């Protein structure tokens, strides 16, 4: 792996962490049982045409939902 590629991946990973933190902050103002808190990925997956499999992305979003919901509830 080239240093440039490694650097790009590090920046992408940092951006992902920042976006997850922002999602948790946005959820902090919502009720824990609110169904609107769940990611609405069905439409995203219908339009997705990238190399990641829809089932893998569904798993990723399930983990994101759990992590950011838990963080939002702790931070509330």
mmCIF file of the C-alpha atoms, coordinates in Angstrom:
data_MODEL
# 
_entry.id   MODEL 
# 
loop_
_atom_site.group_PDB 
_atom_site.id 
_atom_site.type_symbol 
_atom_site.label_atom_id 
_atom_site.label_alt_id 
_atom_site.label_comp_id 
_atom_site.label_asym_id 
_atom_site.label_entity_id 
_atom_site.label_seq_id 
_atom_site.pdbx_PDB_ins_code 
_atom_site.Cartn_x 
_atom_site.Cartn_y 
_atom_site.Cartn_z 
_atom_site.occupancy 
_atom_site.B_iso_or_equiv 
_atom_site.pdbx_formal_charge 
_atom_site.auth_seq_id 
_atom_site.auth_comp_id 
_atom_site.auth_asym_id 
_atom_site.auth_atom_id 
_atom_site.pdbx_PDB_model_num 
ATOM 1  C CA . UNK A 1 1  ? 0.000   0.000  0.000  1.00 0.00 ? 1  UNK A CA 1 
ATOM 2  C CA . UNK A 1 2  ? 1.386   3.368  -0.971 1.00 0.00 ? 2  UNK A CA 1 
ATOM 3  C CA . UNK A 1 3  ? 1.749   6.126  1.610  1.00 0.00 ? 3  UNK A CA 1 
ATOM 4  C CA . UNK A 1 4  ? -0.729  8.258  -0.393 1.00 0.00 ? 4  UNK A CA 1 
ATOM 5  C CA . UNK A 1 5  ? -3.375  5.516  -0.295 1.00 0.00 ? 5  UNK A CA 1 
ATOM 6  C CA . UNK A 1 6  ? -2.754  4.924  3.408  1.00 0.00 ? 6  UNK A CA 1 
ATOM 7  C CA . UNK A 1 7  ? -3.178  8.664  4.018  1.00 0.00 ? 7  UNK A CA 1 
ATOM 8  C CA . UNK A 1 8  ? -6.441  8.754  2.024  1.00 0.00 ? 8  UNK A CA 1 
ATOM 9  C CA . UNK A 1 9  ? -7.827  5.833  4.030  1.00 0.00 ? 9  UNK A CA 1 
ATOM 10 C CA . UNK A 1 10 ? -6.869  7.521  7.312  1.00 0.00 ? 10 UNK A CA 1 
ATOM 11 C CA . UNK A 1 11 ? -8.731  10.679 6.239  1.00 0.00 ? 11 UNK A CA 1 
ATOM 12 C CA . UNK A 1 12 ? -11.795 8.661  5.198  1.00 0.00 ? 12 UNK A CA 1 
ATOM 13 C CA . UNK A 1 13 ? -11.795 6.791  8.506  1.00 0.00 ? 13 UNK A CA 1 
ATOM 14 C CA . UNK A 1 14 ? -11.589 10.081 10.407 1.00 0.00 ? 14 UNK A CA 1 
ATOM 15 C CA . UNK A 1 15 ? -14.501 11.475 8.379  1.00 0.00 ? 15 UNK A CA 1 
ATOM 16 C CA . UNK A 1 16 ? -16.558 8.353  9.192  1.00 0.00 ? 16 UNK A CA 1 
ATOM 17 C CA . UNK A 1 17 ? -15.889 8.812  12.918 1.00 0.00 ? 17 UNK A CA 1 
ATOM 18 C CA . UNK A 1 18 ? -16.927 12.464 12.728 1.00 0.00 ? 18 UNK A CA 1 
ATOM 19 C CA . UNK A 1 19 ? -20.155 11.581 10.875 1.00 0.00 ? 19 UNK A CA 1 
ATOM 20 C CA . UNK A 1 20 ? -21.027 8.896  13.432 1.00 0.00 ? 20 UNK A CA 1 
ATOM 21 C CA . UNK A 1 21 ? -20.466 11.369 16.267 1.00 0.00 ? 21 UNK A CA 1 
ATOM 22 C CA . UNK A 1 22 ? -22.724 13.870 14.497 1.00 0.00 ? 22 UNK A CA 1 
ATOM 23 C CA . UNK A 1 23 ? -25.436 11.214 14.070 1.00 0.00 ? 23 UNK A CA 1 
ATOM 24 C CA . UNK A 1 24 ? -25.266 10.472 17.800 1.00 0.00 ? 24 UNK A CA 1 
ATOM 25 C CA . UNK A 1 25 ? -25.496 14.190 18.624 1.00 0.00 ? 25 UNK A CA 1 
ATOM 26 C CA . UNK A 1 26 ? -28.557 14.582 16.385 1.00 0.00 ? 26 UNK A CA 1 
ATOM 27 C CA . UNK A 1 27 ? -30.239 11.593 18.011 1.00 0.00 ? 27 UNK A CA 1 
ATOM 28 C CA . UNK A 1 28 ? -29.650 12.978 21.505 1.00 0.00 ? 28 UNK A CA 1 
ATOM 29 C CA . UNK A 1 29 ? -32.689 15.219 21.120 1.00 0.00 ? 29 UNK A CA 1 
ATOM 30 C CA . UNK A 1 30 ? -35.095 12.432 20.150 1.00 0.00 ? 30 UNK A CA 1 
ATOM 31 C CA . UNK A 1 31 ? -37.079 9.982  22.259 1.00 0.00 ? 31 UNK A CA 1 
ATOM 32 C CA . UNK A 1 32 ? -35.453 6.525  22.587 1.00 0.00 ? 32 UNK A CA 1 
ATOM 33 C CA . UNK A 1 33 ? -38.506 4.710  21.191 1.00 0.00 ? 33 UNK A CA 1 
ATOM 34 C CA . UNK A 1 34 ? -38.965 7.043  18.213 1.00 0.00 ? 34 UNK A CA 1 
ATOM 35 C CA . UNK A 1 35 ? -38.960 4.899  15.028 1.00 0.00 ? 35 UNK A CA 1 
ATOM 36 C CA . UNK A 1 36 ? -37.580 7.860  13.077 1.00 0.00 ? 36 UNK A CA 1 
ATOM 37 C CA . UNK A 1 37 ? -34.261 7.266  14.864 1.00 0.00 ? 37 UNK A CA 1 
ATOM 38 C CA . UNK A 1 38 ? -33.594 4.114  12.849 1.00 0.00 ? 38 UNK A CA 1 
ATOM 39 C CA . UNK A 1 39 ? -31.614 4.527  9.660  1.00 0.00 ? 39 UNK A CA 1 
ATOM 40 C CA . UNK A 1 40 ? -33.829 4.451  6.583  1.00 0.00 ? 40 UNK A CA 1 
ATOM 41 C CA . UNK A 1 41 ? -31.593 2.311  4.448  1.00 0.00 ? 41 UNK A CA 1 
ATOM 42 C CA . UNK A 1 42 ? -34.125 0.530  2.244  1.00 0.00 ? 42 UNK A CA 1 
ATOM 43 C CA . UNK A 1 43 ? -34.221 3.434  -0.211 1.00 0.00 ? 43 UNK A CA 1 
ATOM 44 C CA . UNK A 1 44 ? -30.450 3.835  -0.020 1.00 0.00 ? 44 UNK A CA 1 
ATOM 45 C CA . UNK A 1 45 ? -29.932 0.160  -0.822 1.00 0.00 ? 45 UNK A CA 1 
ATOM 46 C CA . UNK A 1 46 ? -32.363 0.305  -3.751 1.00 0.00 ? 46 UNK A CA 1 
ATOM 47 C CA . UNK A 1 47 ? -30.325 3.117  -5.297 1.00 0.00 ? 47 UNK A CA 1 
ATOM 48 C CA . UNK A 1 48 ? -26.910 1.712  -4.333 1.00 0.00 ? 48 UNK A CA 1 
ATOM 49 C CA . UNK A 1 49 ? -24.756 0.417  -7.180 1.00 0.00 ? 49 UNK A CA 1 
ATOM 50 C CA . UNK A 1 50 ? -21.325 0.252  -5.562 1.00 0.00 ? 50 UNK A CA 1 
ATOM 51 C CA . UNK A 1 51 ? -19.079 -2.706 -4.810 1.00 0.00 ? 51 UNK A CA 1 
ATOM 52 C CA . UNK A 1 52 ? -20.382 -3.314 -1.262 1.00 0.00 ? 52 UNK A CA 1 
ATOM 53 C CA . UNK A 1 53 ? -23.088 -5.945 -0.984 1.00 0.00 ? 53 UNK A CA 1 
ATOM 54 C CA . UNK A 1 54 ? -26.516 -4.774 0.195  1.00 0.00 ? 54 UNK A CA 1 
ATOM 55 C CA . UNK A 1 55 ? -26.538 -7.396 2.959  1.00 0.00 ? 55 UNK A CA 1 
ATOM 56 C CA . UNK A 1 56 ? -23.151 -6.191 4.242  1.00 0.00 ? 56 UNK A CA 1 
ATOM 57 C CA . UNK A 1 57 ? -24.343 -2.584 4.156  1.00 0.00 ? 57 UNK A CA 1 
ATOM 58 C CA . UNK A 1 58 ? -27.504 -3.545 6.042  1.00 0.00 ? 58 UNK A CA 1 
ATOM 59 C CA . UNK A 1 59 ? -25.279 -5.091 8.755  1.00 0.00 ? 59 UNK A CA 1 
ATOM 60 C CA . UNK A 1 60 ? -23.093 -1.989 8.886  1.00 0.00 ? 60 UNK A CA 1 
ATOM 61 C CA . UNK A 1 61 ? -26.132 0.257  9.314  1.00 0.00 ? 61 UNK A CA 1 
ATOM 62 C CA . UNK A 1 62 ? -27.504 -2.007 12.056 1.00 0.00 ? 62 UNK A CA 1 
ATOM 63 C CA . UNK A 1 63 ? -24.248 -1.580 13.981 1.00 0.00 ? 63 UNK A CA 1 
ATOM 64 C CA . UNK A 1 64 ? -24.232 2.175  13.291 1.00 0.00 ? 64 UNK A CA 1 
ATOM 65 C CA . UNK A 1 65 ? -27.782 2.419  14.599 1.00 0.00 ? 65 UNK A CA 1 
ATOM 66 C CA . UNK A 1 66 ? -26.930 0.534  17.788 1.00 0.00 ? 66 UNK A CA 1 
ATOM 67 C CA . UNK A 1 67 ? -23.727 2.482  18.401 1.00 0.00 ? 67 UNK A CA 1 
ATOM 68 C CA . UNK A 1 68 ? -25.112 5.947  17.758 1.00 0.00 ? 68 UNK A CA 1 
ATOM 69 C CA . UNK A 1 69 ? -28.378 5.264  19.590 1.00 0.00 ? 69 UNK A CA 1 
ATOM 70 C CA . UNK A 1 70 ? -26.499 4.005  22.650 1.00 0.00 ? 70 UNK A CA 1 
ATOM 71 C CA . UNK A 1 71 ? -24.160 6.996  22.527 1.00 0.00 ? 71 UNK A CA 1 
ATOM 72 C CA . UNK A 1 72 ? -27.114 9.384  22.214 1.00 0.00 ? 72 UNK A CA 1 
ATOM 73 C CA . UNK A 1 73 ? -28.872 7.818  25.202 1.00 0.00 ? 73 UNK A CA 1 
ATOM 74 C CA . UNK A 1 74 ? -25.718 8.013  27.333 1.00 0.00 ? 74 UNK A CA 1 
ATOM 75 C CA . UNK A 1 75 ? -25.137 11.616 26.299 1.00 0.00 ? 75 UNK A CA 1 
ATOM 76 C CA . UNK A 1 76 ? -28.741 12.698 26.992 1.00 0.00 ? 76 UNK A CA 1 
# 
